[in-house]
């Protein structure tokens, strides 16, 4: 029997809907997109959205993009991508960054602008190009070069050049590490897995599940948000290339990637460095219907959370989920579809254990009881970041549109999207299927 539809209470000033969401294929870094720039990927996602929806460019009031590792030449990548995609130079655009929930922030910024009556139509998205991250000269070398640029005489220039030492040429490489703790996210995941007693086998089994489900979804044509991208000078890319179901035996042969030699986090049970971009068309319900669109879903309540960036770096979903459920007046049993970001298999399993622990709720969250763990038969059933890939700034939009597509296919009403992020932050959102 279908369960009774439940009506939400507080839903904001206006009903905000997502009309469509797309992404270019997510590719492992260092492959096909390696010679491009971030705005190339973002532009391709925007053009894919325009093609998919036929929305007139001049109807879009605002564009917001999320990104993490910025290219200094296009620091406001939203603006450059929008101009490249043919949007009017009168359409404002800005870029946000909030680590792995950057495009979540882009989306909710758009939701807020529509709810406040500032806009009717917003395009939100995210982009990351891990194939070509900016690498800086050392600070000593930068200081010398800047001073050299101001030198007026040949003597002054030669004097400065003579002070350059070999160590000046050592580059500053970007690190996926916490500034406040100097610890990489992989180390945090390893410690988190150890703290919650999650074995290497459990992590490998979960990662294999992600790849297996993603392959099935890809083969069955369920990943409808993917749009083809003709890479200049190369072939047209039509699908994600990180989906690689293996075997527990093969996965078990890999050595620990971070805590050596006894760690449990490996390359096989971690998300990989990924290039990709996403874009989403968000409107007020009134505007969408007036333009003849059939929305996919309502974007309902959402929350952001922060906690200890050392020991609880990756527990954002645990803290955000009960808050967003309470805000929406729902319980875990009301949720038909769960889409959580998979940074590491250990991170996902640790969150599930924390959510299902009264002790954790009482001692760390100030709650009387646990919220409960989502059932796996409703959880990331089309794969997740471990298999599909995780372009930091683009993942949030993928989570939301996947939740909407799953709700439609499975006949559900409510989806819950959640993600952790660097800095010990997190996000959760309620997505409601638009009446069919």
Wavefront OBJ file of the C-alpha trace (Angstrom):
o trace
v 0.000 0.000 0.000
v 1.352 3.476 -0.829
v 1.907 5.465 2.328
v -0.161 8.559 3.047
v 1.308 11.777 1.686
v 2.521 14.074 4.430
v 2.232 17.847 4.082
v 5.084 20.004 5.301
v 4.470 22.885 7.627
v 6.861 25.793 7.142
v 8.015 25.964 3.534
v 9.353 29.490 3.184
v 8.010 32.644 1.558
v 7.619 31.016 -1.855
v 7.671 27.497 -3.158
v 11.013 27.043 -4.888
v 11.338 24.291 -7.457
v 14.108 22.692 -9.450
v 13.149 22.441 -13.111
v 16.197 20.526 -14.294
v 19.712 19.620 -13.275
v 22.553 18.394 -15.466
v 26.233 17.624 -15.266
v 28.944 16.847 -17.717
v 30.483 13.396 -17.155
v 32.642 13.170 -14.050
v 36.118 11.998 -15.084
v 39.115 10.912 -13.074
v 41.597 13.772 -13.092
v 44.510 13.640 -15.487
v 42.450 12.268 -18.367
v 40.268 13.923 -21.021
v 39.677 17.293 -19.356
v 43.295 17.824 -18.341
v 44.060 20.514 -20.946
v 40.951 22.605 -20.228
v 40.239 25.285 -17.644
v 37.517 25.292 -14.968
v 35.347 27.785 -16.836
v 35.399 25.445 -19.857
v 33.778 22.712 -17.782
v 31.306 25.098 -16.152
v 30.410 26.554 -19.543
v 29.755 23.047 -20.896
v 27.397 22.311 -17.988
v 25.552 25.593 -18.537
v 25.213 24.893 -22.255
v 23.942 21.409 -21.467
v 21.315 22.927 -19.177
v 20.269 25.401 -21.861
v 19.960 22.622 -24.424
v 18.025 20.352 -22.068
v 15.534 23.035 -20.947
v 15.441 25.535 -23.857
v 15.209 28.260 -21.208
v 15.796 31.699 -22.771
v 19.076 33.106 -21.512
v 17.562 36.517 -20.811
v 15.020 35.003 -18.398
v 17.760 33.987 -15.954
v 18.058 36.621 -13.225
v 21.210 35.383 -11.517
v 23.920 32.702 -11.724
v 25.762 31.219 -8.731
v 28.562 28.655 -8.937
v 30.487 26.774 -6.305
v 34.149 25.829 -6.547
v 36.968 24.906 -4.151
v 40.365 25.176 -5.830
v 40.167 28.397 -7.781
v 42.003 29.215 -10.967
v 43.405 32.684 -10.267
v 42.725 33.880 -13.824
v 39.005 33.157 -13.433
v 38.423 33.550 -9.719
v 34.762 34.395 -10.359
v 34.286 31.317 -12.530
v 30.493 31.776 -12.542
v 30.809 35.031 -14.459
v 33.348 33.754 -16.988
v 31.388 30.554 -17.636
v 28.144 32.500 -18.025
v 29.647 34.858 -20.586
v 31.178 31.890 -22.426
v 27.800 30.149 -22.512
v 26.183 33.173 -24.123
v 24.336 34.648 -21.175
v 23.780 38.395 -21.241
v 26.522 40.536 -19.789
v 23.681 42.125 -17.806
v 23.118 38.863 -15.858
v 24.972 39.029 -12.507
v 26.988 36.020 -11.410
v 29.100 35.185 -8.390
v 31.115 32.263 -7.058
v 30.958 30.693 -3.599
v 33.230 28.262 -1.827
v 32.390 25.962 1.062
v 34.585 22.946 0.385
v 32.625 19.834 -0.652
v 29.266 21.579 -0.162
v 30.055 24.521 -2.432
v 27.327 23.787 -4.984
v 24.924 23.097 -2.107
v 25.695 26.642 -1.010
v 25.185 27.866 -4.577
v 21.766 26.179 -4.702
v 20.575 27.445 -1.341
v 21.821 30.938 -2.183
v 19.536 30.751 -5.213
v 16.675 29.414 -3.082
v 17.115 32.319 -0.690
v 17.119 34.901 -3.477
v 13.899 33.469 -4.912
v 12.227 33.116 -1.496
v 13.115 36.741 -0.724
v 11.521 37.905 -3.956
v 14.801 39.158 -5.410
v 14.747 36.739 -8.361
v 12.401 34.365 -10.132
v 14.958 32.309 -12.054
v 18.425 31.299 -10.840
v 20.996 28.946 -12.297
v 23.189 27.288 -9.660
v 26.017 24.847 -10.154
v 29.556 23.872 -9.343
v 32.833 23.033 -11.017
v 36.206 21.516 -10.208
v 39.248 20.777 -12.359
v 41.609 18.672 -10.285
v 43.753 17.920 -13.347
v 45.376 21.352 -13.233
v 45.422 22.871 -9.774
v 47.361 26.135 -9.307
v 50.907 25.599 -8.010
v 52.625 28.637 -6.546
v 56.205 29.717 -6.228
v 57.511 29.777 -2.668
v 56.773 32.906 -0.650
v 60.451 33.936 -0.794
v 60.399 33.673 -4.582
v 57.080 35.548 -4.865
v 58.365 38.354 -2.689
v 61.574 38.612 -4.731
v 59.687 38.641 -8.038
v 57.278 41.339 -6.850
v 60.158 43.466 -5.611
v 62.006 42.849 -8.886
v 58.996 44.124 -10.784
v 59.303 47.449 -8.948
v 63.076 47.781 -9.394
v 63.929 50.761 -11.591
v 67.604 50.362 -12.450
v 69.622 47.478 -13.835
v 71.783 47.534 -10.713
v 68.769 47.118 -8.450
v 67.509 44.235 -10.563
v 70.878 42.447 -10.569
v 71.177 42.918 -6.807
v 67.825 41.257 -6.241
v 68.571 38.409 -8.653
v 71.850 37.708 -6.867
v 69.924 37.027 -3.636
v 67.888 34.186 -5.138
v 68.846 30.835 -3.613
v 68.078 27.303 -4.870
v 65.419 26.724 -2.192
v 63.473 29.688 -3.578
v 62.492 27.468 -6.519
v 60.733 24.834 -4.390
v 57.038 25.114 -5.303
v 54.126 25.317 -2.889
v 51.853 22.420 -3.732
v 48.154 22.594 -2.766
v 47.264 20.034 -0.129
v 43.879 18.498 0.624
v 44.461 19.210 4.288
v 42.797 21.156 7.059
v 44.432 24.535 7.643
v 43.472 24.480 11.325
v 44.872 20.994 12.021
v 47.329 20.389 9.126
v 45.762 16.952 8.825
v 44.609 15.488 5.514
v 41.010 14.392 5.201
v 42.203 10.818 4.632
v 43.906 10.786 8.027
v 40.687 12.070 9.600
v 38.705 9.343 7.855
v 41.114 6.699 9.132
v 40.851 7.920 12.713
v 37.075 8.217 12.433
v 36.810 4.635 11.173
v 38.986 3.469 14.076
v 36.926 5.445 16.596
v 33.707 3.787 15.420
v 35.259 0.342 15.069
v 34.774 0.076 11.313
v 36.934 -2.622 9.772
v 38.817 -2.561 6.480
v 36.500 -5.272 5.176
v 33.372 -3.255 5.994
v 34.810 -0.274 4.137
v 35.781 -2.340 1.106
v 32.340 -3.953 1.043
v 30.640 -0.566 1.088
v 32.910 0.809 -1.662
v 32.212 -2.270 -3.797
v 28.486 -1.684 -3.224
v 28.833 1.894 -4.481
v 30.652 0.856 -7.673
v 28.283 -2.052 -8.335
v 25.163 0.087 -7.934
v 26.637 2.894 -10.049
v 27.474 0.461 -12.855
v 23.943 -0.932 -12.754
v 22.434 2.560 -12.821
v 24.709 3.599 -15.684
v 23.914 0.488 -17.723
v 20.171 0.968 -17.174
v 20.275 4.616 -18.265
v 19.219 5.924 -14.861
v 21.901 8.627 -14.674
v 19.719 11.019 -16.640
v 21.516 14.145 -15.452
v 24.621 13.400 -17.561
v 24.885 15.450 -20.769
v 27.532 14.742 -23.446
v 30.496 17.081 -23.760
v 32.474 17.442 -26.974
v 35.974 18.156 -25.723
v 37.812 20.416 -28.177
v 40.280 18.356 -30.191
v 39.124 15.141 -28.567
v 36.165 12.790 -28.538
v 32.730 13.441 -27.116
v 32.485 12.234 -23.520
v 29.175 10.606 -22.651
v 29.611 8.879 -19.288
v 31.515 8.896 -15.995
v 34.773 6.953 -16.167
v 35.470 6.194 -12.506
v 32.921 3.407 -12.105
v 35.005 0.237 -11.740
v 33.479 -2.664 -9.839
v 36.295 -4.877 -8.610
v 36.370 -7.700 -6.087
v 37.001 -7.792 -2.380
v 40.080 -9.888 -3.093
v 41.573 -7.267 -5.399
v 40.609 -4.410 -3.091
v 42.172 -6.229 -0.152
v 45.590 -6.164 -1.833
v 45.874 -2.361 -1.671
v 48.014 -0.819 1.022
v 46.763 1.877 3.425
v 46.869 5.285 1.750
v 47.210 7.567 4.777
v 47.928 5.900 8.139
v 50.700 3.438 7.375
v 51.039 0.542 7.860
v 47.928 -0.143 9.959
v 45.315 2.199 8.493
v 42.134 0.960 6.824
v 41.510 3.761 4.302
v 42.842 2.872 0.841
v 42.527 4.150 -2.704
v 39.784 1.581 -3.290
v 37.492 2.763 -0.491
v 38.061 6.507 -0.988
v 36.595 8.920 -3.520
v 39.103 9.851 -6.224
v 40.284 13.195 -7.595
v 37.717 14.143 -10.216
v 37.071 16.755 -12.897
v 33.492 17.805 -13.537
v 30.770 20.445 -13.479
v 27.052 20.659 -12.784
v 24.244 23.160 -13.370
v 20.685 23.420 -12.089
v 17.711 25.561 -13.135
v 15.850 26.815 -10.051
v 12.642 28.869 -10.190
v 9.722 30.052 -8.156
v 6.892 27.605 -8.734
v 4.723 30.374 -10.150
v 7.352 31.336 -12.745
v 8.030 27.733 -13.746
v 4.358 27.016 -14.380
v 3.878 30.297 -16.221
v 6.704 29.310 -18.570
v 5.162 25.906 -19.177
v 7.703 23.836 -17.252
v 6.906 20.732 -15.241
v 9.186 20.997 -12.201
v 11.002 17.928 -10.929
v 10.936 18.715 -7.223
v 10.452 21.288 -4.511
v 13.598 22.402 -2.697
v 12.308 22.540 0.856
v 14.042 23.126 4.175
v 17.822 23.033 4.536
v 20.423 23.518 7.252
v 24.154 24.025 7.563
v 26.132 22.788 10.562
v 29.656 23.035 11.921
v 31.539 21.017 14.484
v 35.056 20.100 15.644
v 37.293 20.061 12.533
v 39.699 17.526 14.001
v 37.883 14.573 15.538
v 34.500 15.195 13.890
v 35.583 16.610 10.539
v 33.386 14.271 8.471
v 30.305 13.945 10.682
v 28.314 16.779 9.109
v 25.428 14.504 7.986
v 24.986 13.194 11.539
v 24.549 16.697 12.915
v 22.547 18.095 9.988
v 20.018 15.291 9.480
v 18.010 15.593 12.740
v 17.999 19.379 12.436
v 16.581 19.430 8.925
v 13.992 16.763 9.793
v 12.801 18.772 12.781
v 12.703 21.945 10.723
v 10.515 20.235 8.122
v 8.348 18.442 10.659
v 9.377 15.026 9.355
v 10.869 11.855 10.796
v 13.408 9.488 9.311
v 10.560 7.128 8.392
v 9.025 9.817 6.164
v 12.101 9.851 3.910
v 11.885 7.660 0.821
v 15.255 8.464 -0.741
v 18.619 9.240 0.869
v 21.501 10.754 -1.095
v 24.612 11.247 1.051
v 28.007 12.358 -0.220
v 30.543 9.532 -0.021
v 33.960 11.017 0.724
v 35.233 7.725 2.115
v 33.514 4.440 2.846
v 34.696 4.810 6.442
v 33.123 8.281 6.634
v 29.741 7.009 5.463
v 29.760 4.020 7.820
v 30.879 6.208 10.734
v 27.985 8.588 10.105
v 25.515 5.712 9.964
v 26.819 4.393 13.291
v 26.788 7.847 14.905
v 23.232 8.481 13.714
v 22.153 5.180 15.229
v 23.773 5.811 18.625
v 21.874 7.195 21.606
v 25.220 7.602 23.388
v 26.638 9.787 20.643
v 23.450 11.847 20.459
v 23.455 12.452 24.195
v 27.176 13.066 24.715
v 28.067 15.061 21.595
v 24.879 16.459 20.113
v 22.924 17.461 23.201
v 19.981 15.341 22.087
v 17.900 12.952 24.168
v 17.987 10.172 21.612
v 19.376 9.123 18.259
v 17.831 10.078 14.937
v 18.437 6.577 13.555
v 20.387 5.263 10.576
v 18.895 5.406 7.082
v 18.050 1.937 5.718
v 20.514 0.875 3.025
v 17.740 -0.132 0.625
v 16.888 3.588 0.357
v 20.471 4.838 0.548
v 22.588 5.896 -2.477
v 21.073 3.139 -4.585
v 22.433 4.561 -7.854
v 25.986 4.775 -6.547
v 27.736 7.709 -4.931
v 30.882 9.791 -4.880
v 33.069 6.721 -4.282
v 32.154 5.434 -7.742
v 30.714 8.344 -9.709
v 33.470 10.713 -8.623
v 33.654 13.837 -6.511
v 34.533 17.120 -8.213
v 34.505 19.052 -4.934
v 32.465 22.066 -6.042
v 30.005 20.156 -8.257
v 28.780 17.248 -6.131
v 25.909 18.971 -4.290
v 23.852 19.498 -7.449
v 24.366 15.857 -8.421
v 23.003 14.731 -5.059
v 19.857 16.850 -5.356
v 18.934 15.983 -8.938
v 19.639 12.290 -8.294
v 17.297 12.427 -5.311
v 14.610 14.002 -7.520
v 15.024 11.365 -10.240
v 14.940 8.525 -7.730
v 11.788 9.900 -6.115
v 10.042 9.946 -9.471
v 11.164 6.458 -10.473
v 10.449 4.907 -7.079
v 7.205 6.751 -6.366
v 8.498 8.414 -3.213
v 7.596 11.795 -1.783
v 10.571 13.050 0.258
v 14.309 12.817 -0.259
v 17.063 13.813 2.135
v 20.395 15.046 0.799
v 23.365 15.371 3.155
v 27.092 15.955 2.910
v 30.168 16.602 4.993
v 32.756 19.233 4.118
v 36.239 20.358 5.054
v 36.422 22.619 8.072
v 34.098 20.319 10.010
v 30.988 21.585 8.229
v 27.927 19.899 6.790
v 24.664 20.371 4.957
v 21.284 18.679 4.669
v 18.244 19.445 2.538
v 14.732 18.067 2.095
v 13.695 17.489 -1.522
v 10.015 16.822 -2.276
v 8.817 15.251 -5.521
v 6.678 17.641 -7.534
v 3.091 16.301 -7.949
v 2.980 14.157 -11.068
l 1 2 3 4 5 6 7 8 9 10 11 12 13 14 15 16 17 18 19 20 21 22 23 24 25 26 27 28 29 30 31 32 33 34 35 36 37 38 39 40 41 42 43 44 45 46 47 48 49 50 51 52 53 54 55 56 57 58 59 60 61 62 63 64 65 66 67 68 69 70 71 72 73 74 75 76 77 78 79 80 81 82 83 84 85 86 87 88 89 90 91 92 93 94 95 96 97 98 99 100 101 102 103 104 105 106 107 108 109 110 111 112 113 114 115 116 117 118 119 120 121 122 123 124 125 126 127 128 129 130 131 132 133 134 135 136 137 138 139 140 141 142 143 144 145 146 147 148 149 150 151 152 153 154 155 156 157 158 159 160 161 162 163 164 165 166 167 168 169 170 171 172 173 174 175 176 177 178 179 180 181 182 183 184 185 186 187 188 189 190 191 192 193 194 195 196 197 198 199 200 201 202 203 204 205 206 207 208 209 210 211 212 213 214 215 216 217 218 219 220 221 222 223 224 225 226 227 228 229 230 231 232 233 234 235 236 237 238 239 240 241 242 243 244 245 246 247 248 249 250 251 252 253 254 255 256 257 258 259 260 261 262 263 264 265 266 267 268 269 270 271 272 273 274 275 276 277 278 279 280 281 282 283 284 285 286 287 288 289 290 291 292 293 294 295 296 297 298 299 300 301 302 303 304 305 306 307 308 309 310 311 312 313 314 315 316 317 318 319 320 321 322 323 324 325 326 327 328 329 330 331 332 333 334 335 336 337 338 339 340 341 342 343 344 345 346 347 348 349 350 351 352 353 354 355 356 357 358 359 360 361 362 363 364 365 366 367 368 369 370 371 372 373 374 375 376 377 378 379 380 381 382 383 384 385 386 387 388 389 390 391 392 393 394 395 396 397 398 399 400 401 402 403 404 405 406 407 408 409 410 411 412 413 414 415 416 417 418 419 420 421 422 423 424 425 426 427 428 429 430 431 432 433 434 435 436
